[in-house]
Amino acid sequence: MTPHNEAKKEDIANIVIMPGDPLRAKYIAENFLEDYSLVNSVRGMYAYTGYYKGKRLTVMAHGMGMPSVGIYTYELFKIYDVEAIIRIGSCGGYTKDLNLFDIILSENCFSEGNYALTLNNDNCHLVSSSKELNDVIESTANSIDVNIHKGNTVCTDCFDLYMTDVNKFLERIPKDFNPLGAEMEAFALFYNAKLLNKKAACLMSVVDSKYIDKVATTEERQTGLNNMIKLSLESALNIQ
């Protein structure tokens, strides 16, 4: 147990699916898992362990922002011996060819933040997901006919829709990085995995875009992401 997670070590599976929203974790458990149980509710950050098509998995929320996801994923990797984490979240689309609820698989993630410097005295602002895990997800997506967009993403310290001038931020991104989208957690997840020699991937569904007038509602964000959820669960079946 930790100050943030009341689960016993044996309560957590070695593969974890992580949405940001605790209610999304609850939704996944209730609609996709069998024989599941609630193993953590500290701070309302629900974690459920159960079975998907016979494979034992944990679905746990991680909250919003790098500090939150950094705590939970570090503890899962370091203390609970989790080997692989797939984050499933929402993002803002940064290219014209993305529609609402299109799925992005992050390959490399850039952040202006100092998560790596603070945690590990490492002046690092660019980190990659697990190629092995991404290959599994891409292969699974092809097999179940779910379209994904692979590419680079950015991880911000604030909600990008609230930036006073998002174009100024985009000008500071490394040249030719060409991000597909922006979210707020993947960098910390990827960096923890790199530091602790684990596997991490991030799937995200587009819920807003500067090229689209419509923004997904709270209800749509919570329950309208079933293709991404299914892809993460089916991919978990193929992780060795």
C-alpha positions in Angstrom: 0.0 0.0 0.0 1.0 3.6 -0.5 -0.5 6.9 0.7 -2.3 7.1 -2.7 -3.2 3.4 -3.3 -4.8 1.1 -0.7 -4.6 -2.0 -2.9 -2.4 -4.8 -1.8 0.3 -5.8 -4.2 -1.5 -8.9 -5.3 -4.6 -6.9 -6.1 -3.0 -5.2 -9.1 -2.5 -7.1 -12.4 0.8 -6.7 -14.3 -1.0 -4.9 -17.1 -3.0 -1.8 -16.4 -5.3 0.3 -18.5 -5.4 3.9 -17.3 -8.0 6.5 -18.2 -7.8 9.9 -16.5 -11.4 10.0 -15.3 -12.3 7.7 -12.3 -15.8 7.4 -13.7 -14.4 6.2 -17.0 -12.5 3.5 -15.1 -15.8 2.6 -13.4 -17.6 2.5 -16.8 -14.9 0.2 -18.2 -15.1 -2.2 -15.3 -18.9 -2.4 -15.4 -19.2 -2.8 -19.1 -16.1 -4.8 -20.2 -14.7 -6.7 -17.3 -15.9 -9.9 -15.6 -15.5 -10.9 -11.9 -14.1 -7.5 -11.1 -13.6 -5.8 -7.8 -12.8 -2.3 -6.6 -9.3 -2.4 -5.2 -8.6 1.3 -4.6 -10.8 4.2 -3.8 -8.3 6.6 -2.1 -9.0 10.2 -3.2 -11.7 8.7 -5.5 -9.1 7.4 -7.9 -10.8 4.1 -8.6 -9.0 1.0 -9.5 -10.7 -2.2 -10.6 -9.1 -5.6 -11.2 -11.0 -8.3 -13.1 -10.9 -10.3 -16.3 -11.3 -9.4 -19.9 -11.8 -12.5 -22.1 -10.0 -14.6 -19.4 -7.0 -12.3 -19.0 -6.5 -10.6 -15.6 -6.3 -6.8 -16.0 -6.5 -3.7 -13.8 -8.2 -0.5 -14.9 -7.2 2.4 -12.8 -7.7 6.2 -13.1 -4.8 8.6 -13.0 -6.4 12.0 -12.7 -5.4 15.1 -14.6 -1.9 16.4 -15.3 1.7 15.1 -15.1 2.0 15.3 -11.3 -1.0 13.1 -10.8 -0.2 10.5 -13.5 3.4 10.7 -12.4 2.6 9.5 -8.9 0.2 6.7 -9.8 2.3 5.2 -12.6 5.5 5.5 -10.7 3.9 3.5 -7.8 2.4 1.0 -10.2 5.7 0.3 -11.9 8.0 0.5 -8.9 5.9 -0.8 -6.0 3.2 -3.0 -7.6 5.5 -4.6 -10.2 3.3 -3.6 -13.2 5.0 -4.3 -16.5 2.9 -2.4 -19.0 0.5 0.5 -18.8 -1.7 1.7 -21.7 -3.1 5.2 -21.0 -6.4 5.9 -22.7 -7.4 9.5 -22.7 -8.8 12.5 -24.6 -6.8 15.1 -26.5 -7.1 18.1 -28.7 -6.5 17.6 -32.4 -3.8 19.6 -34.1 -4.2 18.6 -37.7 -7.1 19.3 -40.2 -7.6 15.7 -41.1 -8.6 14.6 -37.6 -12.3 14.3 -36.7 -13.9 14.0 -33.3 -13.2 10.6 -31.6 -10.4 9.7 -34.1 -7.8 7.7 -32.2 -4.1 8.8 -31.9 -1.3 6.5 -30.9 1.6 8.5 -29.5 5.1 7.7 -30.7 7.1 10.5 -29.2 6.0 13.1 -26.7 7.3 16.6 -26.1 6.8 18.7 -23.0 8.1 22.1 -21.9 7.6 21.0 -18.3 10.4 19.9 -15.8 9.0 16.6 -14.7 12.1 14.7 -15.6 14.4 17.4 -14.2 12.6 17.4 -10.8 12.2 13.6 -10.6 15.6 12.5 -11.9 17.8 15.6 -12.5 17.4 15.0 -16.2 16.9 18.0 -18.4 14.7 15.9 -20.7 11.8 17.3 -22.7 11.3 14.6 -25.3 10.5 10.9 -24.6 9.2 8.0 -26.6 6.6 5.4 -25.9 7.4 1.7 -25.9 7.9 0.6 -29.5 7.1 -3.0 -28.5 3.8 -2.0 -27.0 2.9 0.3 -29.9 3.6 -2.5 -32.3 1.1 -4.7 -30.4 -1.5 -2.0 -30.4 -1.0 -1.2 -34.1 -1.3 -4.9 -35.0 -4.4 -5.3 -32.8 -6.0 -2.3 -34.4 -5.5 -3.8 -37.8 -6.9 -7.1 -36.7 -10.1 -5.6 -35.3 -10.5 -3.0 -38.0 -10.0 0.1 -35.8 -8.4 3.0 -37.5 -5.6 4.8 -35.7 -3.3 7.8 -36.4 0.3 7.2 -35.3 2.5 10.2 -34.7 4.0 12.7 -32.3 2.1 14.5 -29.5 2.7 17.2 -27.0 2.1 17.2 -23.3 1.2 20.5 -21.8 1.1 21.9 -18.2 -2.2 23.6 -18.8 -5.4 22.9 -20.8 -4.4 24.0 -24.3 -7.8 25.6 -24.9 -7.1 28.0 -22.1 -3.7 29.2 -23.5 -3.8 32.9 -24.4 -1.9 32.1 -27.6 -1.5 28.5 -28.6 0.4 29.5 -31.7 3.2 30.9 -29.5 3.4 27.5 -27.8 3.5 25.7 -31.1 6.4 27.9 -32.2 8.5 26.5 -29.3 8.0 22.9 -30.3 11.0 21.3 -31.9 11.2 21.9 -35.6 9.6 19.3 -37.8 8.0 17.6 -34.7 4.5 18.1 -36.3 2.3 17.0 -33.4 -1.0 15.3 -34.1 -2.5 16.4 -30.8 -2.1 17.6 -27.3 -2.9 16.2 -23.9 -1.5 16.6 -20.3 -0.2 13.2 -19.1 1.8 11.1 -21.5 5.2 12.6 -20.9 5.3 11.6 -17.2 4.0 8.1 -18.0 6.6 7.6 -20.8 9.4 9.0 -18.6 8.5 6.8 -15.6 8.5 3.8 -17.9 11.9 4.7 -19.4 13.3 5.3 -15.9 12.1 2.0 -14.5 12.6 -0.1 -17.6 8.9 -0.8 -18.1 6.5 -0.5 -21.1 4.0 2.4 -21.7 1.8 3.5 -24.5 -0.8 6.2 -24.9 -4.0 6.1 -26.9 -6.1 9.2 -27.1 -9.4 10.2 -28.7 -9.9 13.6 -30.2 -12.5 15.5 -28.3 -11.8 19.1 -29.5 -9.7 20.8 -32.3 -9.0 24.3 -33.4 -10.2 23.0 -36.8 -13.6 21.8 -35.5 -16.3 24.0 -34.0 -17.9 21.2 -32.0 -16.5 20.1 -28.7 -17.3 16.7 -27.1 -19.6 16.9 -24.1 -18.7 15.6 -20.7 -21.0 12.6 -21.2 -19.5 11.9 -24.6 -16.0 12.0 -23.2 -16.9 9.6 -20.5 -18.8 6.9 -22.5 -18.3 7.8 -26.2 -14.8 6.4 -26.5 -15.7 2.7 -26.8 -13.5 2.1 -29.9 -10.4 3.3 -28.0 -11.4 1.3 -24.9 -11.9 -1.9 -26.9 -8.6 -1.4 -28.7 -6.7 -1.1 -25.4 -8.4 -4.2 -23.9 -7.9 -6.3 -27.0 -4.2 -5.1 -27.2 -3.8 -6.2 -23.6 -4.7 -9.7 -24.7 -1.7 -9.7 -27.0 0.9 -8.4 -24.5 3.4 -11.0 -23.5 
